[in-house]
């Protein structure tokens, strides 16, 4: 069976590596130097999107912000999984937020507005200046988000912008968490346990699990069922006391699921490939407590015995760029956390410049 | 770093797959349809052995019975790891046996003879017709071995053969076991725990561990140290009561080590790639009890949730051919063994034709 992957970043790279234990062919659409293209059975230029779709039995994506025409063509050909409805929610943040509200899925209170002035007025009137202004389009990894907690400097940045914004309450969470779920073509659902995630400046530094309230898994099931989703899905939460709120979801394998490469018999990548090719779900139990540390802007493959290094073979290191990650497993969470702390010191000894 | 692998069977295939998490290039010498060639960065025909050696920083092999001139050339260029001394022992069984004896490594009692008549006479005089006659050259997976326990039919097969034989005592073992060890360039050694192996008609059906006497690990260390070995090594044992005897060793990753793909943080393939490229040893602890079942002569990828299937993409299924394997993990050995039993029934429901 031929699997087409739109996008050839690290998520596509790992999907192929994990998928290699079974007789699939992997086609990737991206620039030739993309990590995933380096190991694909064939690499297609973005302009050849029709060809990759036509040569694949099923088409998926490793990143939702790839060429809209490629996604649409794959959808029209009946080959796209997960299907385009989930991507559409990610193109406009307000649609995602409204979807949560309309489906009874818990999410921070929000208001949708047009233009910077309206955003600032809403922030003041509705949220007492204690909130977040987010551009509706194009934001990920913390881009396009303006945190306002009575900080007047944000006003000048936002004021003259003429786009749609989501103005949201600021959740003073205890911690961030996520759940990686998977849903089969026949509608079966399963999820790995939640993890604790440390994000700094909007980017994931490390995560570990199992950690947190299993009710999160039920929320992910509800979301995936409502979308008639097929494949691996990642959902991020804010947790405060007993309150659980969805921050956002990703219609794909997710950075906070990389630990499953070593913490579980079947990784999130295994699950995704299996689900989109029509398999019955594979177990999502962890074999041990485990975690992951991102290698952000790191230039050289680190040498360590504390964890297992995955390097993405990106052309060039840049500030904030995910160059690889390190997985750890341990006999309990304390052991896992201890190893992550050792790695933090080994790898970011000179500081974490984000 | 460019790694050349002589031979592109399933061992080369898995070595590449596991090695992909780090920035190595993998070159394979084999026929184009070999499993390993399908995913190599470059495939070299056996006649181009000088080219693969010249383009690689380090050269290894996935099978010791590959082209002698390729091995020799890689050795002469100072690139072969493990080095050729271990392969030479495998070319002549009598050299391997003498090596054990000369280095104080326990192995069944044996006599080296020339010609079939001498072999039969020695069998009678020295072993009271209760032994094994093995051709010195070319035997693996049970080929070239004649088990004689007072069975006269073997005499006619062996009588007129004009080669060197090793005549060995027949060990009526309790079970067969093996240890996968690894030794670094700096001479550090580490080993996974021993496993219980079920061989039928000279071919491995399944194995699981940890199982058996840890003294086996020390014997492997002694062997690896004496050879100044670098890389992963597999050693098979006969265990009878408290007696441990080496049956044979393999200077490479080994079928009884496939379970480490899921039972340990670092697999035997990780270890091999790491060791030959000069890394400090990686941990060899298991993350859980685990095991493996070979897919012998199986024509289609089995569908199962009991274990994790690895399929080798071989061109054609044949009796006894290793088409893939299934790994299992469990909370204890009983759990692992139970899963193997389920798989035996699922996969060999129509019998195990060897």
Interface residues (C-beta under 8 A of the other chain):
Chain A: X17 X20 X21 X22 X23 X39 X262 X265 X266 X270 X279 X280 X282 X283 X287 X288 X301 X303 X305 X308 X309 X310 X311 X313 X327 X329
Chain B: X17 X20 X21 X22 X23 X39 X262 X265 X266 X270 X279 X280 X282 X283 X287 X288 X301 X303 X305 X308 X309 X310 X311 X313 X327 X329
